[in-house]
Amino acid sequence: MTGNYVMNIGNGYMPDPKEPILPSLFQEYERVLVESLVSSFGLDFLIKDQHGGDVDTIHNVRQIGKDPQMYYKNKENQKAYEERGKYDSRQYHGDPRYLAQKRENNAQKSEGILKDAYTGKKINENEKSDLDHVISGKEIHDDPGRVLAGLNGFDLANSPENLQETNPHTNRSKKADSMEQFLDKHGDDYTEKQKENMRQKDAIARKEYEAKLAKAYYTSPKFAKNMSFAAGKVGVKMGARQALGFIFAEMWFTVKEEFQTLKGEFQFGEFLETLGRGIKRGFERAKEKYAELFSKFLGGTIAGALSSVVTTLCNIFFTTSKNVVRIIRQSFASLVEAAKVLFINPENYTFGERMRAVAKIIATGASVVVGTAVSDMVGKTVIVGIPVVGDLVQTFCGAFVSGIMSCTLLYFFDRSEIFNRLVRTLDNIHTVETEIGYFREQAIYFEKYAAELMSLDLDTFKRETSMFSNIAGSIEDAKSEEELNAVLKKAFDVIGIKLPWEGYESFDSFMQDKSAVLVFE
């Protein structure tokens, strides 16, 4: 085998299990380490992963003030919340829907059918009662999720499921507290059944409330616009990161090749000249591989956009930390590359080799994820506090783990007899690619034949085919051996083939000469 081992296997090379490959494998260790440092770690500054993702969600804006790392991603949403105005109890309790429900409850009280929604006790006609906002008007007014959804607080607070008649003691003790806060303070005043009933009323009201917010915000043009913009922004940055990582890796190895040519004493001028030459040659080499460069950018863009969308969807339900966002992004980079091999198969792999390539891609992606996790753990130790060196150690540890783990897995996928047996088994499965491979092979043959035909002299070809056709016709028309011999002798003369018994009158006379020898030319 010539050249780099892993570069050869990338082109469909099947390794010989007995062939020593460690020198080349260690070269690939270096390549993976460099590429991990450059793209997965060194260029991550291009993409600013944010705690809670890139788009405001109802869940996340409610964490602002509770989670010190959480903040508004969109300044307009922050401004809207800051300008929501002060809570005015009279406006919430003077709403026409609130007053209408109060009148209806009073009518039921007069009829003797009104019950306390929380305790279940009958409210007598002359007994005082209050209409309670299950979710208080103040909580709704000051809810960042409600402001983000752009819904009116009066409408939400005074919806039927949020208005319940109860006794004055319960209503005025509850005030603006949530039901859980109220029960924590005054739960001893009620039976278990009454407390359970209160929680049930609260759960029904909140379920309706949250559903209204979610529908209003997550189906709004504002959310779609913010999510699309964030996905596009992250996608372009991710594509640029992948492309730049490819270019810088090429530069690194060309610079290394140039430095290997240096001999003798160190001269600073020669060093700079060699460095510049290596960088220029690396850039030119990367440009020559424009198809692969564009593929890197396109794959990175798709992966970045998908990871941003998934991160936003995750943040609808829970808050993602910066490292979780980064892991999602790295995972999608591998998944997009694997999907390209699995479904598009640009390298025309057989089915088994395609599965091997997918396994390699996913394994490498998993290695980067593990390296990111290691980098995060190192960042939580005292090492990161060391000036200058701390950040370098953290970055190197993550890249080193990624490199060693990915190269070890690559070695396994190529050298493992069990895995190679699996690949051979999969290659024997008849797939669409089998048919495509057959016709592709036939197309190559036809191209070769066409090239050979194009090199022929057409006039000469016509003359020769006509000559051979006439000879074949004369042989077919011969009626006796004498006539056939005459036809064949004439054919020899026409074609220009010398007789093996040249110089004799006939074959019989040649045979009579015991010293004669047949000469074939």
N, C-alpha and C positions, 0 to 999 in steps of 0.2 A: 504494500500500500504506500502511496506517495502522498505528501501533503499532510494537512492537519486531520487528525482522526475524526473529530466531531464534524468538521466541515465536510468530510467525505460521507459520513453517515447521514448528514443533512441532505445530501444529494441522492439518497436512496441506496447507499452502500450497505451491504450486509457484512458485518464483521466476522472474521475467523476467530472462533473461541480460543484457539491456541496461539494467536498472534500477540506478541507483547505490545501493549499500547500505552504503558504508563508515562513515558516521556511526553507523548502527544496529549494524554489526558491531563497532565499537570499544566500544559500550555492552555488547555481549555479551562482549567480552574482559574487561571489568570484572566482569561477572556470574560468568564462569567462574573468574576469579582469586579473587574473594571466596568463592565456594563451595568452591574448592580449599583455600583457607586455612582456612576454617571447618571443613569436614568432614574432608578428607583429611589436614590438618596440625594445625589448631587444636584439634580435638577428639580427636586420637589418644591423648591422655592418659587417656581413658576406657577404652581397651583396652591392657592391658599385654602387649605382645608379648614372649615369653620365648625366650631362646636354647635351641633344642631343643624348642620347642613347649610345650604345656600338660600333657602326659601323659608319665609315665615309660615309657621303652621299654628293652628289653634292651641295645640298641646304646648308648643315651645314658647309662645308669647306669654302663656300663663306661668312659665318658669322664671320669667324675668323678675329679678328682685329676690327670688328664692335660690336660684342657681347663679353664683357669681360670674360664671363664664357665659351666661346666656345674654343675648342682646338682639335688638331688631336687625334684621338683614336688609329691610327696606325702610329708608328714612321717612317715606310718606306714611307708612303704617305707624311708625313711632309718633309722628306729628299728629295723626288722627287721634291717637289715644291721649296724647297730652292735651289736646283741645276738646276733649269730650264734654267738658263742663262739670260743674259741681252737682252732686246728688241733691235733688229736691224732693223730699218725702211727700209734700203736698201735691206735686204733679203726679206722682205714681198712684197716690191714694185718691186723687180727684179725677182719674181717668174715667171716661164714660162707661167702659166695660166693667171697671171695678164697682162703680155705683149701681150699674144694672144688676150685677150678681148679688150685691148687698140687698137690693129691693126684693129679688127673687127669694133669697134666703129668709128675709123677714116674713114674706108671704107664707113660706113653708112653716115658719115658727108659729104663725097665727093658726095654721091648720093643725099644729101639733105633730108634724111629721119631720121636723128638722132634728138632726143628730150632730153631735160634735164629731168632726171628721177624724180627730186624733184619738179621743177617748172612747168614742162609740156611745156615749151617754146622750139621752134625749135632752134637748134644750127646750125648756118651758116657755110659754108665750111671754111672760113677764120677766124672764131671765135675760141678763145681758150677755151678748156674744160679740166676737170680733171676726172680721174676714181677714185671714192671714195669707200673705204671700209665702208659699212653701219655700221657694227660692227668693230670698228677700230682694226688694227693689234695689237696695244699695249694692248687693253682690252682683246683680245683673248689670247695673249701671257701670260699675268699676271693673267688670270682667274684660280683660284684654281680648279674649276670644270673641266676645260679642262685638266689640269695636272693630276687630279685624274682619269679621263677617259682614260688617256694615248694616247690622239689623237694629231696629228701633227698640230701646229698652222698655218703653211703655207697652209695646205690642207683646213682647215676651213675658214680662212680669204679669200682665193681666190676661193671659190666656187661661181658659177654663181649668186645665189640669193643675195650674199653679195657684188657684184660689180655693182655699178651704176654710169653712166656718169652724171656729173653735171658741173656747172660753177665754175671757180677757186675761186671766193669769198666764195661760200658756202663750198667748200671742205677745203680751207685753214683756214676758220674761225672755222670749226668743229674740225679739228685736231684729237685728240684722245678721244674727248668727246663722250658720248652716244648721241643718237638723242634727248632725253629729256633734257639732260644738255645743248646741243647746242640751242634748242628752248627756254630754259629758259633765255639764254644770248642774242640770236639774233632773237627771234620770231617776233619782231616788223618789221623786214625787209621783212616778207612774209605774204601773204594773208591766211585767214583761210583754204581755199581749198588747198593751197600749203602745209601748215603745216599738214593738215590731210593726204595728200599724202605722206609726209615724214614719219609720224608715221606708215602708212600702210606698206611702204617699210621696215621700221625697224622691224615691227611685223612679217612680212614674213621671213625676214632673221633670226631673233631670234628664231622663231618657228622651223625652219630647224636646226639651230645651237643646240638648246636644245635637239631636238629629236636625233641628232647624238651622243651627249654626253650621254644621258640617255641609248640609245641602247648599246653603247660601254661599259659603266661601269656596268649597272645593269644586263647585260647578260654575264658579264665576269666571269671567274673562280675565279678571285681575290675577287670580291664582294661576290660570293657564299661561298667561303672559309671563309672570314671574318665573314659573317653572321652566318654560321654554327658553327664556333668556339665560337662566342659570345653567341649563343643560348645554346650550350652545356655547356659552362662555367657557365652561369647564371642558367641553369637548375639544374646542380649538386649542386650549392650553395643553390638554393632555396629548393631542396630536403633535403639537410643537415640541413637547417634551420628548416624545418617542422619537421623532425625527432628529432632534438635536442630539439625543443620546446615541443614536446610530452614527451620526457624523463625528461626534467627539470620540466614540470608540474606534472608528476608523483612523482618526488622527492619532490616537494613542499608539496604535500598533504600527503605523507607518513611521512615527517618530522613533519608536523603539527600534525598528529595522534600520533607520538612518544612524542611530547611535551605535549600533553594532558594527558599523563600518569605520568608526573612529579608532585610530591607532596612535601610539606614541604618547607624548606628553600632552597634558590638558592645555588647551588654548581657548580662552574665553570667546574670541572672535569666531573661531571655527565651531565652537559649541553653539553659538547663536545662529550661525549660518545653517548648521545641521538641523537645529530645532525648527527654524523657519521653513527649510526645505521639506522636512517631515510633515509639518502642519499643512503646507500647500499640497503636497502629494496626497495626504489623507483626505483633504477636502475634494480634490479632483477624483480620487477613487470613490468617494461617497456620491459625487455627482454622476459618475459613470453608472452607478447602481441606482439610477433614478427611479426605476420601477419598484425596487425594494424600499427606497426612501419614501416614495408616495404611499406604498402599502403600509409602512410604519405610521405615517401621518394619518391615513384614513382609518386604520385600525384603532389608533389611539383616540381619534375624534369620536368614533362610535362608542368605544369603551367609556370614555369620559362622559359622554352625554347619557348613556344608559345608567352609569353609576350615579350620576347626579339625580336622575329621575327616581331611581330606587332609594337613594338616600332621603329624598323628599318624602316619598311614600312611607318610609320607615318612621320619619319624624312626625307623621300624622298620629302615630300611636305611642312612640317613645322617643327620647332624646338620644341622638347618636353623638358620641364624643369625636374629637378630631381623628383619633387613631382608628376608630370604627369606620369613619368616612374614608380614611386612607386605605384600609383593608378592603372595603367594598370596591374602591376604585381599582386597586391592584387586581382583585379577583376578576373584575369585568374585563380588564386588559387581557388576561389569560383566556377567559371564556370566549371573547370575540375571536381571538386568534385560533382557538380550538374549533370554534364553529366554522371558521373559514376553511380549515383543513377538512373538517368532517363533511360539510355540505357542498363546498365549492371544489375542493381538492385541486388547487392550482398546480401542485407538483406532480399530479397524475400518479399518486401512490396506489399500490394494490390495496385491497381491503385490509389485510393484516397490517401492512406498513402504515396505513392511514391511522389505524387504532394505536399503533406504536407512537406515531407523531403526536396524536392527541394526548396520549398519556404523558409524553415528554413535556408538552406545553402546560398541561394542568399541574404537573409535578413542579415545574419551574415556577409557576404562579403561586403554588402553595408554599414553595420555599421563600419567595419574597414576602408572603404574608407572615410566615413564621419569623423571618428576619425583622420585619416591622414590629412584631410583638416583642422580640428580644430587645430591639432598639428602645422600645417604650419602657420595658422593665429596667434597662440600664439607666434610662433617663430619670427613674425614680430613686436611684441610689445616690450616694455621696459623690460618686465619680463625676457626675455631670456638673458638680459645683466647682471643680478644678478649673481655674481660668484657662481659656484657649484650648487646652488639651481635652477638657470634659466633653465638649460637643464633638470633637474629632473621634474620641473613643466610642461615644454612643453611635455615631454614624458607621464607624468601621465594624463594630460588633454586629450590627444588623446586617451589613453587607457581607461580612465574613460568613455568618451563619447561612445566609441565603446562597452564597456561592458554594460552600461545601455541601450543603444539603442537596442543591439542584444537581451538582456534578455527580454526587454519589448516586442519585436516582437515575441520572442519564446512563451512568455506568451499568446500573442494574438492568435497565430496560434494553440495553444493547448486548450485555454479556450473559444475562441469565438464561440458562438452558430452558427453564420452565416457560419464561416469557417468549423466547424464540420459538419454542414448540407451539405455543398459543398463536403466535403470528403466522406460522406455517399452516396451522389448522384453519385460521380465518382466511388465509390466501386461497385455500381450496374451495371455499364457499363461492358458488356461482352468483355473481352480482351484476348489476348493470355495468359496473366498471370493467367486468370481464369482457363483455361484448364491446365496450368502447375501446378497451385496450387492443382487442383483436382487430377491429376496423382501423384503429390508429396505426397498428403495425402494417396492415395491408396498404394503408395510404402511403407509408414510408416506402414500401416496395414499389408502388406505382410511380412515386416521385423518381426513384432511381431508374426505373425502366424508361420513364418519359425523358429523363436526362440523357440516357444512352441513345434513345431514338432521335433526340434532337441533334446528336453529334453525327448522325449518318448522312452520307451523300445520297439524296433522294434519287437522282438520275441513275447513279451506279446501282443503287438498291433495286430499282425497277429493271435494269438490264440483267442483273444477276438472277433475280427471281424469274424473269422470262426465260433465261437460258436454262435454268434448272427445271422449269416447267416443261420445256421442249424435250429435254433429255428424258425426263420421267415418262413423257408420252411415247417417245420412240422405244423405250424399254418395254413399255406395256404392249406396243404393237408388234414386237418381234415374234416371228412365227417358228423359228428354229434356233438351235444353239449357235450355228454359224452366223445367223443374222444378229443374234444377241451379242456375240463376240465383236462383230463389226460395229454395232451401236456403241458398246462400251469403249472400244478403242478410239472411236471418233469423239466420244465424250471426254476421254483423257486428253485428246488433242485440243478440244475446244476450251476446256478448263485450264489447260496448261500443266497437267500433271505428267511427270516423266514416268515411263514404263519401267518396272523393276528389271526387265531384261533388255534394256536399251542397247542397241547395236546389233541385235539379232533380227533376222528376217521374220521369225515367228517364235511363238512360245515353244513349239515343238523342236525347232532347231536349237533353242536355248537349252532345252532339256537333254538334247543329245550331246552337249558339251559338258563332260564330267567336271571340268575345272571352273565352269561358270558359277557366278554367285548373284543372287537377287539383291538389288540395291534399292532401298526405299528412301526417298527424299521428301 
